[in-house]
Amino acid sequence: MSERESMPCDVVIVGGGVAGLAAAIRLKQLNDALEVIVLEKGSEIGAHILSGAVVDPKALDELLPEWREQNCPMAEVPVTDNQHWTLTKTGKGSMPEFFLPPFMSNHGCYTGSLGNLTRWLAEQAEGLGVMVFPGFPAAEVLFDENGAVSGVVTQDMGIAADGSHKPDYQPGMEILAKYTFFAEGARGNLTKQMKAKFDLEADCQPQVYGLGIKELWDIDPAKHVPGRVIHTQGWPLSESDTWGGGFLYHQANNQVALGFVTALDYKNPYVRPYQEFQRWKHHPEIAAILEGGKRVAYGARAINEGGWQSVPQLAFPGGALIGCAAGFVNVPRIKGSHTAMKSGMLAAEAAAAAIGDGKEKTELADYDTSLRASWVAKELKQVQNAEPAVAKYGADFGTILAGIDMWMRYLKIGLPISMKHHRDYEALQRADLYKPIDYPKPDGVLSFDRLTNVAFSFTNHAEDQPCHLKLKDPELQYTSEYEVYAGPSQRYCPAGVYEWLKDEDTGEMKFQINSQNCVHCKTCDIKDPNQNIEWTTPEGGGGPNYPNM
């Protein structure tokens, strides 16, 4: 076996999203001599970035105050109109903006592609001397003799499905660092390991998630209103005993970003988040906007929904969690990029100070302390009961209760104790308690089948490589996931990765994993009722190649 090469640096950042890149930029702003490396598993920066997105520029203003004058793509479309609809099957009601606390306003925000924002941030980082390496996933964490994180190992390349080395085999490289930032996004596999090893969730509630599914459409210019932001709740999830909502953002170039988020704490194993999104597009109000348009891209991603009470301990010897790896999404505002960026900046400040004092691989307690005293904490505390209120009491009464709680927190009147979460997979109930849901077939105009849409995510994985979706116990998958829960994996996956197929010779049901379809959403890792499926990183550059998402 080839000996691994190693590369020393001051800080290595696992993940090239907005949190990781903000951290990299801030490190170089503080000390130009620092050697900073950003590792990104996608084929390019932005390839795996998927978000609505409406961006609050608060952190961007702090990091790069002149960004609006520097050809940043996010500056193209400021939000001009904000609408919130409550849908019935054929109609809608509009919620007046004054019903919501002022901190819920989108005034001053921008709508556009978060992927393009990360591409621009990478240019700024590289201009400062940051080394950005796309196509290099971090596959393993390194520890020193004292148990502190000392860096990561990038994924081996050129390994065949049977584990043998192909002619183009290249072993991963050891990136040795004084500090390692984990910026993998929601449900990162190395982040999971760090949470377990250092017991980072000992004093917080479990993280919970939603599955966000998104399409980009080119629409009739006559129907396009740049900067219009629409959010919906109610139908169709009101028929499926779960909750979530839709969004439709009018962005640049006669394009709309539209999507749907389904909370992953649903009970009914027959729920299909993908089909909920597809039938949502047939609502008369949504269909009227899309008619005559053309879908141009598709993708999906799990979203942190736990809020403030699910934020773990952020620092540990030699490492830190930043961005959605830690979980800073403001669920009611449907925003997390600004809080993610701020967390990266605060971690960078703590690491730069430690390195300046001659310290390395220590616990960056100043980062944890400074974040909990920052505007990130203040913002998330204001909305901390919103998600659990809706999860516990349903979309109608829960939304009212959440609104009352947010107003009370805004006015600082007798704030109630934080409500609690439960793990998403624990909520799933037996299939015999429910009847299958009859979803309408896609019409090929407004709605599409999964595999057709997956083609519009431009997903690609190198052939003949080990399956990155690890099934721990095949027998358990049959006796429980299939026999008890009726195989929900084939319904919750938005990319058709999992199938239960009958063997023509034996008549037995077999579990098939189509890993080449995987868009890296991580839903399987979250929702499998036995936690029997583990998502790991595939070979570098694999997965979706999102354009303008």
Rosetta blueprint (number, residue, H / E / L):
1 M L
2 S L
3 E L
4 R L
5 E L
6 S E
7 M E
8 P E
9 C E
10 D E
11 V E
12 V E
13 I E
14 V E
15 G L
16 G L
17 G L
18 V H
19 A H
20 G H
21 L H
22 A H
23 A H
24 A H
25 I H
26 R H
27 L H
28 K H
29 Q H
30 L H
31 N L
32 D L
33 A L
34 L L
35 E L
36 V E
37 I E
38 V E
39 L E
40 E E
41 K L
42 G L
43 S L
44 E L
45 I L
46 G L
47 A L
48 H L
49 I L
50 L L
51 S L
52 G L
53 A L
54 V E
55 V E
56 D L
57 P L
58 K H
59 A H
60 L H
61 D H
62 E H
63 L H
64 L L
65 P L
66 E L
67 W H
68 R H
69 E H
70 Q L
71 N L
72 C L
73 P H
74 M H
75 A H
76 E H
77 V L
78 P E
79 V L
80 T L
81 D E
82 N E
83 Q E
84 H E
85 W E
86 T E
87 L E
88 T L
89 K L
90 T L
91 G L
92 K E
93 G E
94 S E
95 M L
96 P L
97 E H
98 F H
99 F H
100 L L
101 P L
102 P H
103 F H
104 M H
105 S L
106 N L
107 H L
108 G L
109 C L
110 Y E
111 T E
112 G L
113 S L
114 L H
115 G H
116 N H
117 L H
118 T H
119 R H
120 W H
121 L H
122 A H
123 E H
124 Q H
125 A H
126 E H
127 G H
128 L L
129 G L
130 V L
131 M E
132 V E
133 F E
134 P E
135 G L
136 F L
137 P L
138 A E
139 A E
140 E E
141 V E
142 L E
143 F E
144 D L
145 E L
146 N L
147 G L
148 A L
149 V E
150 S E
151 G E
152 V E
153 V E
154 T E
155 Q L
156 D L
157 M E
158 G E
159 I E
160 A L
161 A L
162 D L
163 G L
164 S L
165 H E
166 K E
167 P E
168 D E
169 Y E
170 Q E
171 P L
172 G L
173 M L
174 E E
175 I E
176 L E
177 A E
178 K E
179 Y E
180 T E
181 F E
182 F E
183 A L
184 E L
185 G L
186 A L
187 R L
188 G L
189 N H
190 L H
191 T H
192 K H
193 Q H
194 M H
195 K H
196 A H
197 K H
198 F L
199 D L
200 L L
201 E L
202 A L
203 D L
204 C L
205 Q L
206 P L
207 Q L
208 V L
209 Y E
210 G E
211 L E
212 G E
213 I E
214 K E
215 E E
216 L E
217 W E
218 D E
219 I L
220 D L
221 P H
222 A H
223 K H
224 H L
225 V L
226 P L
227 G L
228 R E
229 V E
230 I E
231 H E
232 T E
233 Q E
234 G E
235 W L
236 P L
237 L H
238 S H
239 E H
240 S L
241 D L
242 T L
243 W L
244 G E
245 G E
246 G E
247 F E
248 L E
249 Y E
250 H E
251 Q L
252 A L
253 N L
254 N L
255 Q E
256 V E
257 A E
258 L E
259 G E
260 F E
261 V E
262 T E
263 A E
264 L L
265 D L
266 Y L
267 K L
268 N L
269 P L
270 Y L
271 V L
272 R L
273 P H
274 Y H
275 Q H
276 E H
277 F H
278 Q H
279 R H
280 W H
281 K L
282 H L
283 H L
284 P H
285 E H
286 I H
287 A H
288 A H
289 I H
290 L H
291 E L
292 G L
293 G L
294 K E
295 R E
296 V E
297 A E
298 Y E
299 G E
300 A E
301 R E
302 A E
303 I E
304 N E
305 E L
306 G L
307 G L
308 W H
309 Q H
310 S H
311 V L
312 P L
313 Q L
314 L L
315 A E
316 F E
317 P L
318 G L
319 G E
320 A E
321 L E
322 I L
323 G H
324 C H
325 A H
326 A L
327 G L
328 F L
329 V L
330 N E
331 V L
332 P L
333 R L
334 I L
335 K E
336 G L
337 S H
338 H H
339 T H
340 A H
341 M H
342 K H
343 S H
344 G H
345 M H
346 L H
347 A H
348 A H
349 E H
350 A H
351 A H
352 A H
353 A H
354 A H
355 I H
356 G H
357 D L
358 G L
359 K L
360 E L
361 K L
362 T L
363 E L
364 L L
365 A H
366 D H
367 Y H
368 D H
369 T H
370 S H
371 L H
372 R H
373 A L
374 S L
375 W H
376 V H
377 A H
378 K H
379 E H
380 L H
381 K H
382 Q H
383 V L
384 Q L
385 N L
386 A H
387 E H
388 P H
389 A H
390 V H
391 A H
392 K H
393 Y H
394 G L
395 A H
396 D H
397 F H
398 G H
399 T H
400 I H
401 L H
402 A H
403 G H
404 I H
405 D H
406 M H
407 W H
408 M H
409 R H
410 Y H
411 L H
412 K L
413 I L
414 G L
415 L L
416 P L
417 I L
418 S L
419 M L
420 K L
421 H L
422 H L
423 R L
424 D H
425 Y H
426 E H
427 A H
428 L L
429 Q L
430 R L
431 A H
432 D H
433 L H
434 Y L
435 K L
436 P L
437 I L
438 D L
439 Y L
440 P L
441 K L
442 P L
443 D L
444 G L
445 V L
446 L L
447 S L
448 F L
449 D L
450 R H
451 L H
452 T H
453 N H
454 V H
455 A H
456 F L
457 S L
458 F L
459 T L
460 N E
461 H L
462 A L
463 E L
464 D L
465 Q L
466 P L
467 C L
468 H L
469 L E
470 K E
471 L E
472 K L
473 D L
474 P H
475 E H
476 L H
477 Q H
478 Y H
479 T H
480 S H
481 E H
482 Y H
483 E L
484 V L
485 Y L
486 A L
487 G L
488 P L
489 S H
490 Q H
491 R H
492 Y H
493 C L
494 P L
495 A L
496 G L
497 V L
498 Y E
499 E E
500 W E
501 L E
502 K E
503 D L
504 E L
505 D L
506 T L
507 G L
508 E L
509 M E
510 K E
511 F E
512 Q E
513 I E
514 N L
515 S H
516 Q H
517 N H
518 C L
519 V L
520 H L
521 C L
522 K L
523 T H
524 C H
525 D H
526 I H
527 K H
528 D L
529 P L
530 N L
531 Q L
532 N L
533 I E
534 E E
535 W E
536 T L
537 T L
538 P L
539 E L
540 G L
541 G L
542 G L
543 G E
544 P L
545 N L
546 Y L
547 P L
548 N L
549 M L
